Amino acid sequence: MQEQEINRYWKTVVETIQDGVMIVDHRGIILSVNHGLETITGFNRKELIGQPCSALNCNSCEMVLERNEPHWCKLFKEGGLKKQQCTLIRKDGQLVHIIKNASILKDADGELIGAVETMTDISELIVKDSLLQEVRKELHSEAGFAGIIGSSAVMLQVFELIRNVAATDAPVLILGESGTGKELVAQAIHDHSKRKDKPYIKVNCAALNESLLESELFGHVKGAFTGAYQHRAGRFEAASGGTIFLDEIGDLPISIQIKLLRVLEENVIERVGENTPIPVNVRIITATNRNLKQLMETGAFRTDFYYRIHVLPIHLPALRERKEDIPLLAEFFLKRIRLKIEKIIHGFSPDAMNALMHYPWPGNVREFKSALEFACVTCQDSLIMARHLPPEILAPTPPCSAPQPEDIDPEESRKQRLIDALKKTRGNRTAAAKLLGVSRITVWNWMNRYGLNEPSNKGS
């Protein structure tokens, strides 16, 4: 392609790019603009051509008003601008954040004839950065603690307890329904302890069978079992000097409970396949949503192990027990979700907030967050309306006669919620997990425990 042909296509190139391009004469009168500038400013080219560039109300325009100054504009005085962040005002009065580049134009004799400017709209980036700053501020605000959002009296007690137990090395047991934030509490305890610069290792005790869990926790030696082709350190060794968090401790087999009891009492472990004690220096935090006292009565949980992990218990309230925190949680999650999906949603309508406040939230904060993600995806307005929320929140199942926690069989309750979720999702495990506010692996384990792995219940 020859130079003349290239020059012929420059107008097409300039009209194609999304950045704004503007050419002015030596007096600053607009001679030409591209489609990108029309989009950014809201003015069409007929409204702009012939007007002074100051009509765009750019806050970077620095007029040199001294009578004897030969250059009336900073651009003409300095010969150009590079990556200057500034704002201009659109035709509709809206403020637009831009990055401006500019250069003067001279004729063949070196005489100044005008200038060309390019403008990149960075308004969305500015908004996102502002939202990020809000989220960071929220994480450290008085409305929460270490990423746990709440200002209710019961949550303030939890925050104070976290601070107190973090100062010790004693075992901690975190109790609460699924989705109440037990993992966040465990992380907060580690982060505020003297072990904060050491490893923090998490293990889900319900995700692995007995033999795999034993190897995962304590490691194994070569030849200890089929497939053990080499020595492998376990999670306790990996957590040396730091903290290990054992989630879903109520699902531990008795044999593993016995081994963990020795770790708690003697601070030693033994790898699978050998009898050599290995000293460990690890702070143990456990968590469960099960009723451990009931498990002890049935023989599924050792009494001595219970009292060794129950030194510092922390009870996390269900979301329905701290509904005054729902507006805080809603605003917090909205800020984070809209950043991820790149939507500008300003808040919640009164009917939407009313629905959030009156739903019982069986899946607690995890279910709450999933519901807001659903609402943000379906919302095409500036506010989340009630119609944007998941259907089950708008028409929740009427609660029964509000039994007291000690009267509820947690296993039967969990089984029934699982059955209901699988029915609603036609056996789709992934969808059921989202509905329950738990992981897909947890749904799979619950189905095995309750004998629900029938062909009709299988799903992706």
N, C-alpha and C positions, 0 to 999 in steps of 0.2 A: 504494500500500500504506500503510495507516494505522499509526501508532506502536504501537497495541496488537497488530496483526498481526506487526509486526517483532519486538516483544518475545517473541512466541510462538515465533519461529523461532530465537532466540538459542541455545537448548540444542542445536539441530541444527547450528548454525554452530560452536559450541565443540567438539562431538563430531567434526566433520569435519576441523578443522585438525590438522596433524601435531605442532605444538608442544604441550608439556605445559601444562595449565592447572590450578591448584590454588587453592581458596578455604579460608581458615582463619578461625577466630574470634579474638577479641581475646587469647585465651590461647595461640594457635598450634595449636589442635586442628584437624585436617583435617576439613572439612565436605563437600567435593566435589572430585572430580578428573575429568578427561576421559580419553578413550581414548588420546590422545597421551601423557599422563603415565604411564599404565599401560605403554605400549610403551617409554618411556625408562627407567623404573625397574625394570620386571620384576615389580612388584607389581600385583595386581588391586585394584579400588577397595574391595572388602570388607576387604582387608588394611590399607588405608590410612585409610579413614574412621574417625574416632574416635581416631586415633593423633596424637601431637605431630609437628609438621613436622620436628623434629630427628631423627626416625627415618630420614630420607633421608640423614643423614650428609653434609650439604652443608658444604664447608669454608669457605663465606662466612658461615655463621651466627655472628654475634658476640654472645655472651651478655653482658649487663650484670649482673654479679652483686652489685654493691654493694647493701647492704640498703635504703638509702634511695632507690634509683633507681626511678622510677615505670615505666620501660619496660624490659622484660626482653630485648627484641630490637632490633637496630639498625634494622630495617625500621620498627618502630613508633615508634622514637625520631626517625628522620629523615623519615618519611612516604613513603618510596619508594626504589626502586633502579632504575638505568638501565644496561643493557648491561654488567652485571657478569659477568665470566668466572670460573667456579668449577667445582668437581667435586662429584659425589655418588656414592654407592656403590649399585649395582644389587643386586637381591635375590640374584643369583648371585655377588656379590662383585666384579664387574667395575667398574672406575673409568669414569665417564662425564663427559666434558667438556661443559659447558653454558654458554649465555649466559642470564642471568636478568634479568627485568624484574619489578618489583613495585610495588604501590601500596596504601595503606591504604583501608579503606571506612568511611564514616560514615553514620549514620542521618539522618533529616530534622532532628533537633535538633542535629546536629553532633557527636554522641557516637561515639566509636570503637567499631565493632562487629566489625572483622576486617580481612582483607587478601586481595588476589588476586595470584598470582604466575604468570608465564609462563616456560617453560623451553624453550630451543632446543638440541637435541643437535648439538654441533659436533665430536664425536669423530673423524669421518672427516677433517674439515679439519685437525685437530691432527695426525693420523697422516700426512696428505699433506705438511703443512708440515715435519714431522720428516724424512720421506723426502727432501724437497727439500734440506733442510739436509745430509743425509747425502751426496746426490749432489754438492752444491757442495763439500763437504769432500773427497769422493773425487777430484774433479777436481784438487785441489791437494795431495793426499796424497803420501806417499813411494812409494805403489804405482803412480804414474804420473807423466806429465809433459805438461802442456799438453793434457789430455784424452786422451792416449795411455796406455792402461793396460798395465802390465807391471812386474815386478820381477826378471825373469830377468837373468842376466849379459849376454846378448846385447842385451837391450833397454836396460839401463843404459848400455851402450856407445853405442847409438843416441842416447839422450838427451844424453849428453856431447858427441857429435858435432854434434847440433843446436845446442847452446849455442855450440860453437866456430865453426861456419860462419855462425851468425846474426850474429856480430861482424864479418863481412866483407861485401864486395859482389860477390865472385866468383860465377860461375855454379855452380849446384848441380844435380846429376843424381840423382834418387831412383829406385832400382831395386828391384823387388820384384814378386811375383806379384799378380794381381788380388785386391783385397780385403784387402791387408796394411796399408792405412792411409797410402798415399802422400799423399793430400790433407791429412790431419791433420798430417803432417810438414812439408809446404810451408807450411801455415798457421802452425805453431809457429815455423818459421824467420822468417817475416815478423813475427810477434807479438813475437819476442825481438830483433829487429833495430832499428837506429836509424831505419828506415823505418816503424815500426809505426803511426805516426799518419798515414801517407800511404795512398793507395789500394792495395788488394790485389785484383787482377783474375785470374779463372780462365778458361781456355779449354781445351775438350776438342778436341784436334786430330783425333780420329776421328769427331766428330759432324757435320762439315761436309765438302762436297766441295771440290776445290782452289780454284775461283774464289770460292766463298763464304768460305772460310777466309782467303784472301788479303785480301779486302775487310774481313773481321772483324778481322784483325790490324792492318792498316795503314791502313784507311779508304779512301775513294774520293772522286773529284771528280764533279761533276754531268756526266752524259753519258758516263762512263767505260765503261758497258755498259748493255744494255737493263734498264730499271727503276731506273737511278741518276738519280733526279729531283732530287737535291740533294747538296751536299757532306756528307760524313759522316766524323767522326773515328773512328779505329780503337781497338782495345784498348790498343795501346802508348801512344797519346796519353792515353787515359783513366787509365792507370797511372802517369802522370808523377810522378816523385819517389818512387814506391812500388815494388811488386813485381808481376810478371806470372808466373803459374803456367801452364805449357804441359803439360797432361796428355796421355798417350798420344803422346809425341813420336815414337815409332817408326812411327807411321802417317803422318808428314808426307810429302807429295810432294817430290821432289827440287827443284822450282822454289822451293818455300817454304823449303826448307833453305838454299838459296843466299841468299835475301833475309834470312833470320834470321842467317846467318853475317855479313852486312854489319852488321846491327844490333849483333851482339856485338863486332865489330872496330872499328866507327866510331861507334857510338851515334847512328845516324841511320836514319830510315825514309823511304820514298816512298809516298805514297798512290797507289792504282790510278788510272791515267789522267793522271798528271803526273810530271815528273822533278825536282821541287823537293825537295831534302833537308830533312827536318824533324828537328832534334836531339831526342833523347829521353834522359831520365835514369831508367832503369828497371833494377831488379835482376831477372834472369831465373832462374827455377827450372823445371826440366823433370822429367818422370817418365815411366816406361814399364815395362810388364811383358814387353816383348819382348827377345830377345837381339840387341842392336845390333851385336855383332861378326859374327854370322852374316848380318845384313842388309848389313853392309859388304862381306862376301865375295861376296854376290850382286849388289852394286851398287845396292841399294835404299836405302842410307844412306851419305851422304858421310863419308869419313874425316876431312876437315878440320873438318867440322861436329861430328863426334863428339868430337874432342879439344878443341873450344872449349866444349862443354857439360859435358864430363867433368872439369872442373877439381876440383870437390869432390863426389865420388860418395858417396851414402849407400845402403847395401844393407839393405833391410828383410827380416827373416827371415819365413818362412812360419809359420803358427800351429802346424803339426805339428813345427816345429823349436824351439818354446818352450812346450811343453805344460804346464810348471810355472806358466804364467800363466793357464791356463784357469779355475781356481777364482776368481781375481781378476776376470777378465773376466765370468764367470758372475754373480757377485754384483753387479758394477757395472751390467751391462745389466738384470739383474732389477729393481734399484731404479728404473731409469729407465722400464722397460716397464710395471711395475705401477702407476706413477703415471699413465701415459697411459691404461691400460685400466681404472683404478680397481678393482683387485683387491688383496686382501691375501694375498700368497704369501710365506711366510717363508723359503723356501730350496729346496734340492734333496735328494732322497733319495739314499742311497749308490749305488743302481743307476743313477740318472739321471746322477750325476756320473761314474760309471765309464764310462757310454756316451759322455759328452762327452769324456772323456780319451782314449778309444781310437779315436774316429773320426778319419780323416786330414784332414778339413777342406780339400778342394781349393779351396773358395771363400774360405778364410781367415776373418778376423774379420768380414767382411761376411756371409758364410754363417752364421757362428756367431751373430751377432745375429739374423738372420732365423729361425734355428732356435729361439732362445729366445722370440721373439715368437710363433711358432707354439705353443710349449709353454705360454706364459702364457695364450693364448686358449683352448686346449683344457683347461687345468687347472681343475678345480672343487674342488680340495683345498687344504690349507694348504701342501703341499709339492709340487714338481714331481717326478713319478715318471717312470721310463723310458718308460712307455706314452704319456706326453704329448708325447714328442719326435717329430719327423718320422720316417716309416718308414725312410728311407734311412740314418739315423744308427744305428738299431737293427740293421740288416742291411746294412752297407756292403759294397761290392764289394771282394773280397780284393785287396790291392795286389800288383803284379807284383814282379819280383825287385829292387826298390829300386834303380833305375838312378841313377847320379850325375847331378847337374844338367847337367854339360857333355855328357853322353851323350843328353840329351833334346832332341828337336826341338820347341821351344815352339809352333811353328805347328801341327804335326801333333797335338800334345797338346791344344791349344786347340780345334782343329777337331773332334777326337774327343769332347771333353767337350761341345761345342755339339751335336753330332749326338745324343749320349746324352740330353742335356737335352731336346731337341726331341722325341725318341722318347717319353720319360717323360711329357711334357706334351702329347703328340699335336699338336705343332706350335704350341702356344700360346706366343707370344713373351714375353708378360708373365710367365707362369708359369715359362718357361725362364730368364728373366732373374733371377727371384727364386731359383730353384734354383742358378744359377751365382754369385749374389751380385754381379751387374753390372746396369747400367741396360738398359732396353728398347732404347734407341738403340744401345748397344754390341752387343747381340744382332743387331739389324738390320744393322749395319755388318759384323759377322763373317759373317752369312749371305751378304751381297753378296760379301765377299772370297773366300769358299770356294765360291761358286756353289751355295748351298743354298736359293735362293729358288724352289724348285719349288712347284707348287700344293699338294702334299700336306703341305708344311711351313708353310704360311701359318696364322697364328693372330692372335688379338687382341693 
